Amino acid sequence: MRGREPHPLAGPPSLHAARIQGGTETSIYAAHCLLEIERRTSPGETEAQATAELQAIIDLLKANDPSYQAEVKPKFTRDPFEIKADAAIVKILEDAYRYQMGAAPQHSGQTFWTDAAILAGAGMETVLIGPTGGGLHSEEEWVELDSVINLAHILALTTIKYCA
């Protein structure tokens, strides 16, 4: 996945072993192993493509070892999200940001999933913006208070202009 052309904002798709279960004792060969992975898709990829990619790996392992048994079973799908840079909501948000902050915003992408994909899938123009901070989903997550205040102003200006 890292070898392919990355998405210009979100980068390449990712895959990580989220959970592994199996075995009963250290000295006993495990009868089975459950490996749950999270395969994050990039904009333009589908669940079917990601599943086929993983299945091809399983098929290769089976071809090299006929006793190897495994199957790929998707648990759930979260579609990637992307909005065009020239969408009305993006332009209005950029103007509000520029007014509040005195500079143009930086466009970026993220590999995590949000409900923006659901809203966009329902036909709603959607954009992600948030306060400055750190420690996302860690024991100590924080935001800079000034950035929360600025964000409130930016969102208010965006809402007024977008809904007008």
N, C-alpha and C positions, 0 to 999 in steps of 0.2 A: 504494500500500500504506500509505503514511503517513497517508492521509486516512481510513482506516477505523478503526473502534473497536479500540483495542489490547487485547491480553490483559492482564488486571489485574496480572499479575506479570512476564510475559516481554516485554510491549510488542508492537509490530507485527512482522509478518514482515519479512525483509530480503532484498535481492538485491544482489549486487555482481559486477562483472566480475573473475573470478579469473585468467583467462588469455586473451590475444589473440595469434593467429598469422596471418600472411598477408604476401603481397608478396615481391618479390625484390630490387627496387631502388627508391630514392626517386623516380626519374623515370618509373617504369613503373606503370601501373594494375594493382593486384593482381587476379589471376584469381579468387582466393577468399580468404576470411577465416574463421578458426575462432575463435569467441568462446565460451569456457566460463564459465558463471556459476554461482554458488552461490546458490540460492534457499532460504533457511531458512524453514521453515513454523512457524507458531505452533500451540499446542494447538487442536484442532478443525479444522485444515486437512488436506487430503489431497494426495498427489502429483498425483492427477488434477486437482484444482482448481488447483494451482499451474501445472501444465503447460497447462491450458486458458487460464489467464490470460495466459501467455506466448505461446501460439499466437494468441490474439486480437490481440495487438500485432503479430505477424508478419503476420496476415491484413490488418490495417489498412494496414501498410506496402505489402503486395502490391497492395491495392486502389488506393493512391495512385500506385504505380509498377509497372506490369505486368512490367517487366524484372527487378524485385527477386526474388531467390530465396533462401529460407532455410527451415530446418526446425527444429523443437524436438524433441530426442531426450534424454529423461532418461537419465542414466548410472547413477545409483543413488539409492536413497531411504533417508532416515533419518527415521523417524517422530518427531514432537515428543513430549515427555514432560510429563505433568501428573499430580499426585496430589491427591486431595481433602484439604482441610485437616482433616477429621475422621477420616482413616484412622488405624487403630491405631498404625502405625509413626510417624506424625507426632506423635500425642499422647504416645507413650512418649519419643520423641526430645526433644520440648519439655520434658517433666518432667526428663529427664536433663540437658538444657542448663541449665534453671532451677536445678537442684541444684548443678551445677558452677560456673556463672557468677553466680548470685545475681540473675538477671534473665531475663525472657522473651526468646526468640530473635526476630529479625526475619525474617519470611518474605519471600523475594524470588524472582525468576525470572531465568533466563538465556536468551540466544538461542543459545548454543552447544549442540552435541549431545554426549551422553554415552551410555554403554552402559546407563544407567538405563532408557531406552526399550525396550531388548531385554528386560531383566529384568521390567519392568512388562508387556510384551507376552506374557511367559510366565506371567503371573499372580502375580508376586512383588511384594509391597508394597515400594516403593523410594522413597528420599528422598535428596536431595543435601545434603551438608554438607561443609565443608572448612575448612582453617586460614585465617588472615588473612595476606595477603601482597600481592604485586603483580607486574607484568611478565609476566602470563600469556602463554605461547608466544612470549616475546621472548628476546633475547640474554641478558638478565639477569632471570631469574625467581627469586622469593624468597618465603619464608614467615617469619612471626615465630615463633621457637622456643617461646615461652610458649603461643601458640595451638595448636601441634602437641601439646603436653603436655595442654592442656585438651581438645582434640579426642579424644585417646586415652582420657581419662577418660569423656567424653560417650559415645563409641562403646562402651566397655566396659559402662557402665551401661545403655545402650539394648539391647545384645545380651543381657545377663543378664535384663532385664525382658521383652523381646520373645520370647525363647526359653523363658521359664518356663512 
